[in-house]
């Protein structure tokens, strides 16, 4: 369930602030609930730190789903 978080193609942005917003606010249209209210800020930050720690480790599994990093930089809306 969910995208591969170990590659470099991110659907909702790879910046720490984007990841924080995604975890905290969820992506209801994709079935991801808001975790911020349940976890609180410290635990939400810990989840973000973990997600950042596994980024670009390229564990085999699901293929990339987001735009490649170069495409995300070219389009201001690609990371949203």
Buried (B, 14 or more C-beta within 10 A) or exposed (E): EEBBBBBBBBBBBBEEEBBBBBBBBBBEEEEBEBBBEEBEEEEBBEBBEEBBEEBEEEEEEEEBEBBBBEEBEEEEEBBE
